[in-house]
Amino acid sequence: MASAEWSESPRTGETRCCRVWNIVTRIRQGQITGRGMNRGTQIPEALLNERDTKAKWYGIPVLLQKLYESSDPNSDLLQTHVFLKEISALLSKEAMTFVTEDKKTAQESMFPNTYTFDLFGGVHLLVEILMRPTLTTQKNNPMSDDLIKDCLSILYNCCLCTEGVTKSLAARSDFVLFLFTLMTNKKTFLQTATLIEDILGVKKEMIQLDDIPNLASLVQSFDQQQLANFCRILSVTISELDVGNDDKHTLLAKNAQQKKNSSPSQAEINQATVLNIPGFIERLCKLATRKVSENTRSSNFLQELEDWYTWLDNALVLDALMQMASVEAEHSSTESSDESSLATSPQRHYLPQSMKIVHEIMYKVEVLYVLCVLLMGRQRTQVHKMLAEFKLIPGINYLFDKLIWRKPTTNHVLHGQNQNCDCSPEISMKIQFLRLLQSFSDHHENKYLLLNNQELNELSAISMMADIPEVEAVVNTDRTLVCEGKRGLLTRLLSVMKKEPADSSFRFWQARAVESFLRGVTSYADQVFLLRRGLLEHILFCIIDSECKSRDVLQSYFDLLGELMKFNLLAFKRFNKYVDTEEKFQIFLSQINSSLVDSNMIVRCIVLSLDRFESQTEDVKVVEVLSECRLLSYMARVENRLTFLFRLINIISVETLTQENVSCLNTSLVILMLARSKGKLPFYLNALREKEYAEKYPGCILNNFHNLLRFWQQHYLNKDKDRTSLENSACICFSYWKTTVSVLLSPDRTSPVAIASYIDEAYLDIDKEFMEE
């Protein structure tokens, strides 16, 4: 029947082409509908041979038939491997073209062999061959490691070159979990890890690590090289899918999502799973801090590193070269699983020294990323304790000058906080290092581990000289866990920060890392420690003299400046000394006014500091600074504070609030809380009303502010972490925030401190429902 159906009468070449297309169409329809033919093995071999030359299939459909027939569990798998190698030779060139020519999308016209292989059921057949041992108890004909490796390599090539293959493999959860069992074999580990990473990258539903058979024993069986590569896979399973766009999602949408899904996310569950693997964090710390061989022969190491990276963009690809170079050595010696074996084993000398260093750098990037994600998760306290115990910070401090920041990097474009980017290994290493420092220091007493013993003593001396209590966290810091050497990690970071080129976007990450050290309850000693090292002058130079244009960098510098100067008389004196002309001051104001979303934290700092200093006028030094400092004098004028208040309220709405701009709402609240404490709240509210009428938009500002405050109540009253951040940022207890919002939202239109009292009845619109489209 088949031969009759597929027989061809003598026709023109055009008809022959149509017949070829008919075969393709039928197979496609069968794969979509599940009816009829869905693989090439169902087509007579004679017909395939006849069509092969015209269709330019290069014998792939016939080879697939032979592969199918020879892959029976009771057949000679040596013959199976022969056919597989023939197919591999036809596909590997296309995969190499994809990698070396940086193809962004897989197209049939570019990779016809791989497309033909998939079309005629090759991908499905290889999955079937790989998984057959799990379907039978017979062990008399096991698959060789080389056969498994070739199957995996071909599948990976198909993922690269043929659209839809990766997604179809990801849809088979049984196959994905099966792949993890292949990672127990060191000889197939590399190919397996490469394929898993590609599949998980497109999988719609995040894999549950608990579903992986014997996960703990699997991870414990990895040597350090395998563990580093496993981190690439792990990063996909423990990261929230939208982490890179967190600042872009509205708070309204995020709150609604949290109400729907109050239970932990799959990423959070997976984080808990890996933390429960014995020895896991300790081994990651050893990998992150492992010393790298320094006897590089290249006089221009960084340039050579970049040259290698132009075609080696994947740690697993580099591993393949390392593995090829070490094959001969593996026959003569057994590789140690000790964490130092990779750096010291003789086989590493088969490749240029710069490649070996790239190898180490790329490993550390993956490890640092995983540690950073865990530090930001629900188990942060547990992770912090382990990272301190296993001396991650002193280890990184040792590597800082030798590896992490050997030379400054230029021409770098700022990326978001997602790990997926096309940066070189060296740039990725710096970014992940800075993100780790930011996460490690943020609102945690372990931040003092970034200092050495001498620097901790300096903090104590600063407190003593100022006649203020020493910071409790400094006193409680375990001196055996801090940095060693002449400089701690924070001081080293400040040093490279001040040398960073004016146009470098690393300034953003550096400022964020240093700011995180200052976050929390304002510490005078911490501020003075950084002031002594010229941080304030460096920030002002970047804002004023270099006239920085990057919004991200400016925001990070204004945030850092706000933390550095808050309530600190010395900082305002040094500010006034640097900004010693009206021209400089106007440039500074212009940078602030160019985007209040970016600069509102320095506005908050000035308002808060002015309020405190005005309550300390019995101190001659305070009076001197109040009278001389341009910045404080400017903010002391009520019309300037009102202008900032008006603008802060006017640039946001409930529908546009994000994690990035919600600080504008809180800064406006700070201004009004301080006004309330002095009995001036009615004056400020009436000024907003007058501004509305002057702008010919009566009710617009106050209605918007009323709605913002209603949302504020919903957002903050159930978030303990956010409450603490508010208290620390303003040194105002949360109860005062709460009562201020309550009196402003009072429905009593006779109250002089209620927003509703200042909106005419005709324009009143304060009962708006918050809807997220």
N, C-alpha and C positions, 0 to 999 in steps of 0.2 A: 504493500500500500504506500509505504514511504517513498519507495523508488519511483512508483508511478506518479505520486504527487509532486515529486521534485524533478521528474524527467524534463528534459528541455528539447524542444524541436529546433531545427536549424533556423536561427533568426539573426538579426543584425547585432552588432556590438552593443547597441543601445538597449536592446531587449535583454542581452546577457547581464548588463549592468543592473537592469531592473530586477532580474532574478536574484542577483546578489543582494540588492536592497530588500527584496522580499524575505530572504532568510533573516537578515538583521531585524526587519520589522516584526517578524513572527516571534523571534526570541525576546525582543523588547516587550511585546504585548504579553507574552507568557510570564515574564518576570514581574510585570505590573499586576496582571490579573490572577496569577497562580494557576492558569489553565494552559494546556498545550505545552509547547516546548519552552523551557526556560534555561537550557544549557546546551552547549555544543555537542555533548556526548549523545544527544538524541537525534542527531543528523547523520545520515549515512556517510561513512568515510569517503566513499568514491565521489560523492557530490561535493564534499568539502575540498578534496584535492582538485576537482575540476574548477571550482570557483576561486581557489586560493590565489593564483597569479593575478587574475583580473582585479580581485578585491584588495590585493597587497596585504594578505594576512600573514605572509611569511611562515606558513605551516603551523601557526599557533593553535588553531582549532583542532588539527589532527594530533598535535602533541598533547593537547588536553585530553583527547580521547584515549591515547596511549597511557597517559598519566593516570586516568581514572581506572582503566582496566588493570594496570599493574599495581595499584595502591590497595588492593584487597588485603586485609590483615594477614591472610595466609599466603600472600604472594611474596616474591623476592623483592624486598624493598630496595635492594641495590639497583635494580632496574628502574624502579620508581625515581630514584635519585638521579639517574642518568638523564631521564626525560626532564626532570625538574631543572637540571643544570642547563639543558638546551634552552628551556624557556627563560631562565634567568639571564642568560647571555643576551637574549633579544630585548629584555626589559631594562637591564641595568644602565645601558647607555642613555636611555630617556630620563631615568632618575638622576643621573649625574648631570645631564643638561639642565634639569629643573633646578638643582642646587647651585650649580656654578653660574648659571645665567640669571639667577634670582627671579624665576617666574612667579608671579603673584597669584595666577589662577591656572587651574588645570584645564586644558582644552584638547579636544579630540584631535584636531589637526596637528597639534604640536607633539602629541604622544600617541600615535596610532597603535603601536604594539601593545601598550598597556591597556588602552581602550578596548582593543580586540580581546585581550586576555580576560578582562572583566566581563565583556559582553557575552562571551561564550562560557561563562560560569566558572572561570578560573579562581576567582576570589572565594566563592562558595566552596569549591572543591578543596582548596588548601585548608580552609577552616575545618572542613569535614575530616581531612587527613590528620590534621593536628589533634583533633579531639577524639578520634577513634579509640585510642588506648583507654579513655575514660569510660567507654561504652562496653568494654569487654574485660573479662578477668584473665584472659590468656596473656601470658608474658613471654611466650616462646619466640616472638618475632618483634622485639622492641625497635623503636625508631632510633636511628643514630643521631648524635648531637648535630652532626653536619647537615643532616636532612631537615631537622627542626630549624636550624639556623637559616637555611636557604628558604624554607617556607615563610619564615617570619620576615626575612629581607624582601622577598617578593611582595608580600602583603604591604609592607611599609612603602615600597616603591609605587604600588598601586594607589596608596593613600595620597602620595605626593602628586601623582600625575593624572589621576582620574577623579573627576568630581563625583561626590556622592559615596565613594567607597568608605571613607572614614566614618561617615554618619551611619552607613549600613552596618558596619562592624560595631559601632558604639551602641546600636539598638539591640545587639545580642548580648545581654547581661551575662549569660552563661559563658560566652566566649571571653568576655572581659575578665571575669573572675578566674577562668581557666588559665589565662595568660600569667596571672600572678603566681600560679603554681610552677610555671616554667622558670621563674626567677630564682628558684632554689639551686639550679644548675649554673655554675659560674660560666660554663662554655656557651650557654644560650642567654645569659643574663643581658648582655649588651643589646642584642637584637630585640629581646622581649621588652626591655625598658623603653627603647626607642618607639616601638609600636604602641605600647600602653600610653605613653605620653601624648602621642598624636591622637589617639582615640579619645582619651579623657578630655582633651582640649575642645572637642565638639559635642561631647555627650550632654544631652539636654538635662538629664537628672544626675545630680552629683552622686557618685558611687559611695556606698556605705562601707567604710573600712572594716567594720565589724563583720561584714559578709565574706571577707577574704579568709580563706581557710588558714588557720594557724599563723595569723599575722605576726604575733609577737615572736614566735620562733623563727619565722621567715626573716624578719628584720634583724634579729640577733645573729642570724647566720651570715649576714652581709659583712664583707670586709669593708674597710673605710672607703675605698674607691666605689664600691657598689652602693654604700650608704649615701654617698654624696650624689650619685645619680638618682637614687631613689627619692631624694629631696625634690628633684624636678617633678616627679610624679606627685609627690606629697603636696607640693605647693598648690596644685589644682584642686585637691580634695579638701584642703583646710581653709581656703580663701573664699570669702563671700563673693558671689559672682559679680556684684556691682561695686566692689570696693574702689575701683578706679574712678567712679563717677559719684562718689559719696557726697561731695559738696554741691553737685548739680541737682540732686533730687530735693524737691521741696519737703519741708518738715511736715507739712500737711499730709503729703502722700506717705511719708515714712511712718508717721504716727498711725495712719489708717492701716498700713501694712502690719505694723506691730500688734494692733488690736486683733487683726485676723489671725496672725501667727504668733501667739504669745509664747509658745514652746520654743526651745532652742532649735536653731537651724541645723541642717545636716553638716554644714561646715563646723559648727561649734561642737557637735557630737563627735565628729572626726578628730577635732583637736583634743578632746578628752581621751579618745581612744589611743592616740599616739603618745600622749603623756603617761599613759598607764603601761607602756612598754618598758620593762626594766632596762635601765642604762641608756635609754634613747637620748635624752638631753645631754648627758655627760659625753657621749660619743660625738654629738653635734658640736659641743664646745671644743672638743679636741680637734675636730676637723677645722673649725673656724680659726683656731689659733695655731694650727700646725705651722711650723717654720718652713720656709721655702728655700731651696738651694740657691745660693747667691752668686755662685761662680760663673755668671753669665759672660760669654765671650763677646757679646755685641756691645759696641761702644754707644750705640743709639738704641737702647733696649725698647723704649716706648714706641719708636717708629717701627721697629721690626715686629713688635707685638701687634700694632695696627695693621701692618701688611699681611700678617698671618690671618687676621680676623676677616679680611675682605672675602675670604672663601671658606673660613671655618667659623660658622655662626651657631654652632651647637656643640655643647660639651660632649654629647654622645658621639658626634661625628669625630671629634678629636680623640675620643676614647678608642674609636675604631683604628685610627692610625697608631695610637699607643699600643693597642693590642696586637696589631700586625708586627710592630717592631719588636714585641716581646715574645713572639711565638717560639723563636729559637731558644731564648733563655728559659722559657717555661719547661722545655724538654729536659733541661739540665739541672733545674733547681725548683723547689717548691716555694711559692710566694708566701711571705708572712702576712698574716692578717693584722699585724700591728699597725697603728695609725701612721707610723713613720716609714713604713715599707715602701710606699709609692715614691716618696721623695728620695730614698736612698738606694733603691734596688738598681743593680747594674744595667738592666735592660732599658732604663730611661735614657741612657746615653746614646741610644740608637737614633734619637731625634734631636734637633737643635734645642739648645737650652731655652731659647725664648718660647718654644712651643710647650716645654715642660712647665714653664712659669704660667703661661696662659691656662694650661690644664688646671693648675692649682687655683688660679684666680677664679676661673669659672665654677669650680667646686665651691669655693667660699661664697660666691654670689648666691648660689642655691641655698646653702646652709644658712647664711645670714637672713635670707628672705623668710625661710621657715621659722627661724627664731623670732623674727620681727612680728610675723603673723600671730604666733603663740603669745608674744608679749602683749598684744592688743586684744586678746581673747578673754573669755570669762574666767579662765584659770590663771589670770595674770599674776596674782600673788604667789601661787605655787611655782610658776615659771621663773619669776624674779628670784625667789629663794634659791632655786637650782642653779641659775646662771651665776649668781654670786658665789655659791658654794664651789662651783667648778671653775671659778676664776676666769670667766669669759673676758671681762673688761681688762684685767692686767695682761692677758694674752694678746688681745687686740692692740693694746698700747704698745707692746713690744714690736708688733708688725707694722705700726703706723708709718714710720719713716722708711722702713725697708721694703714695704710692698704697697700699702694702701695709698699713700700720698707721696710717692717717690718724686714726682714732678707735677706741676700744675697742668691741668688739661684745658685746652681752649676749644672754641667753636662747638660748644655743646648746646643743644636745644633742650629746653626744659620739658620734661615729661611729667605725666601724672603719677599717682602713687600705685599704679598697677605694675606688676613685675614684667609684663609682656611689652618689651620695647626693642628697638633695633640698635641699642647702644653697644659700643665695643665692650669687651670684658672689663677693661680698666675703668671705664666710666660707670658701668653697672656696679662694679665693686664699690666705688666711692659713694654712689647713691644709696646702696643697701646698707653700707656702713653708717652713713648719716641718718638714715631712717631708723636703724637699730638704736643709735644713741638717743634719738628723739623719743622713741618708745620707752627706752630704758629709764630715762631721766624724768619723764613726765609725771608729776604729782607722786613721786615715790622717794622715800628716804634713801634708797640705795644709790641715788644719784651721786652721793659723795664718794662712791667707789671710783668715780672718774678722776679723783685727785690722788696725789701721793701723800705720804705722811707729813712731809714738810708743808705742803699746801693746806692740809687739814689743820696743822698747827697755826698757820697764818690766819685761817678763819677764826680760830679761838682767840688769837691775839687781837683781831679786829673788834670782836665783841667786847673784849676786856677793855680796850682803849676807849670804846664808845660807852662803856659802863652800862652795857645791856646784857641780859642773860645769854649764855652761849646756846646755840641751836641744839635742841635735844638730839636730833638725828646725827649731828656731828659727834656728839659725845658718845652715842651708842654705836657708831660705825666700827665694825670689826677691822682693826688695822692690818690683820693678816690677809685681807681680801682686796686691799686697795692697790692702786698702780705702783709699780716700782720704777726706779730710775730717777733722773733729774727732773723730769716733767711728767705730770699726769696727762690723761687723755684729753681732758677739757682744755688744758693749756696748750697742748699740741694743736688742737683744732683751732683755737684762737690765732695761733701763729700762722697757719696756712690760710685762714680766713682773711687776715689782713693783707696777705700777698696775692690773693685771688684777683685776676684781671677784672677790669671794670665791667666788661660785657659778659662775664661768666655767669651762667645761671646756677652754678654751684653755690653762689651766694644765698640763693633761696634755701637750699637744704642745710647749709651751714648755719644760717640764722635761725632756722626752725630748731635745729639740734641744741644750740646755745640757749634759745628762749625756753626750751623745755626744762633746762636746768634751773631757770629762775621761776618757773610756774609754781603755783601753790601759795602757801602763806608767804607774804613778802618778807624776805630775809635781808636785813641791812648788811650783814657780813658777806653774803653772796654777791650783793650788788657792788660793794666796795672792792671785793676780790677781782671782779671783772673790770671795774673802773680803773684800778691800778694798772691793768694791762692794756689800757688805751682803747677799750671797746667802744666807748661813747664817741670818741673822736673819729674812729673808723666808720661808725654808722653815719655820723653827720657828714663826713666827707663823701660817702656814697650817695646820700640823699641830696646834698647841696652842691658840692663841687663837681662830682661826676655827672650830676643831673640824670640820674638813673631813670629810664623810661619803662622798664619792665614792671607791669602791675604786680606780678607774683613776687618779684624780688622786693619791690617797695613795700608791699603788705607785710612780708616777713620782717623787714627792717623796722617798720613802724611798730609792729607787735613787740619785737625785741626791745626797741627803745622804750616803749611803755613800761615793760617789766623792769628795765634797768633803772629808770628814773623815778618810778612811783614812790612818793613820800620821802625821797632821798634828797636832802638839801645840798649835799656835795655834788650830786649829779646835775642839779639845776645851775649851780655855780659854774661847773665845767661847761655846761651847755652855753651859758651866757659868755664865757670866755672864748669859746670857739665861734659862736655866732655873734661876732663883734661889730658887725655893720648892718645898717638897715637893708642893704642889698641882699646880704646872706639871709636875713630874717624873712624877707619877702619871698625869696626862692623857697625857703622851708615851708612857709604858709601856702605857697602855690602848689607844692607837692602834696600837702595835706588836702587842700581844696580840690585837687584834680580828681580825687576819688575817695569819698568818705567811707565807702565800703572797705577800702584798703587801709585807711588811716584812722578809723574811729577809735582804735585802742589807745593811740597816743593822745587823742582828745580826752578820752576817759581818764587817762593818767594825769593830765594837766588839771582837769576839773577837780579830781579827788585830792591831788597834792595841794592845790590852792586852798581848798576847804580846810585841810589839816593845818597848813602853815598859818592861815588866818586865825586859827584858834591857839597859836603859839607865839603871839606877838610880844610876849614878855621876854622872849629870847632875842637879843640884839642881832645875832647872826641871821635869824629868820627874817627879821624886819629888813635887814640889809639886802637879802636875796629878793624879798618881795618888792623892794623899791627899785632894784637894779635889773632884774631879769625881764627881758623883753617878752618872753613867752608867758610868764605869770601875769605881767601887766596887761597883756593883750586879753587873756582869758578873764581877768578881773572885771573887765567892762561887760556889763550885763547884756548890752546889745549884741556882743559877739557870741555869748553863750546862747542867746535866743536864736541867733542865726544858725548855729550848729544844731540846736534842738529842732528847729523847723525843717532843716535839710535832712536830718537823720530820720525823722518820721516820714518825710515825703518821698524818700527813695525806696521804701519797702511797703509791702502789703502782705496780708495773710497768704495770698496765693503765690507770692514770690519769695517767701521766707525760705532760706536754706541754711545749712550749717555754717556756710561762709558769711552770710550777711545778717544773721540773727543778732550778732554783736551790736549792730546799729540800734536795734530795739533796746537792748540792755544798756547801752551807753545813754540813750535818751532817758531811760528810767533812772539812771544814776544822777543825771542832771536834775530831774524832778524830785528824787529822794532827798538830795541835798537842799533843794529849795523848800521842801516840806519841813525838814529839820529846823529851818530858820523862819518858818511861818510865811514863806513867800510863794507857796504853791498857787494860790488864786491869781497872783500877779502874772505868773508864767502862763497859766491857762488862758487868762484874758488876753495876753499878748499873742497867743496862737490864734485866738478868735479874731483879733484885729488884723492879723496877717492874712487870714482867710478872706476877709472882706476887702482888704487892700488888693489882693490878687484876684478879686471878683469870683471866688469859689467858696461861698459860705457853706460851712459844714463839712467840707471835703477833708481837711486835715484832721479835725477832731473825730469825725466818724471813723476814719481810717485808723486813728490811734486807739480808739475805743475797741475796735475789732481786733487790733493787734494785741491789746492787753487781755482780751477774752481768750485769745489763742495762747497767750503766755501762761495763763492759769492752767489751761488744759495740758500744756507741754511740760511745765516745770513742777507742778505740784506732785507728780508721781515719779520723778526722776531724781534719785538721791545723788547720783554722780554729778548731774548738771547743777544741782543745788550747791554742792560743795564748790564747784568751779566758780559759780556766781559769788559766793561769799569770799573766796580767795582773791578773785579779781578786783574786788572793791573794798575789801575789809569791812563789809557791812553784813550783819547777820541776816540770814534768809527770812527770818520773821518780819524784818523791816521791809524787805522787798515785797513780801506777801501782803502786809497791811497797806502799803502804799498803793499797790495795784487794786486792792479791795476798795479803798476810799475813792480812787479815781473812777472805778466802775460802779460806784453807788448809783442806784436808780433815783435817789432823792434829788430832784431838780432844784431844790432850795439849798442844797449843800454847796458851799463856796469852793470845795475841793473835789467836786464830782464833774467829770467831763460833760455829762449830759446837761449840766446847768449852763454851759456855755454854747450850746447848739440851739438855735431857734427851732421852734416846733416844726416849722415848714420844712426844715432841712434835716430833721432827726432821722437817722437810719442806723440804729445801733443793735438791731436784733437779727442781723444777717447770719444765715446759716453757712457754715464752712463746708464747701463741697469741693472734692478733688475729682476732676474729670478723668 
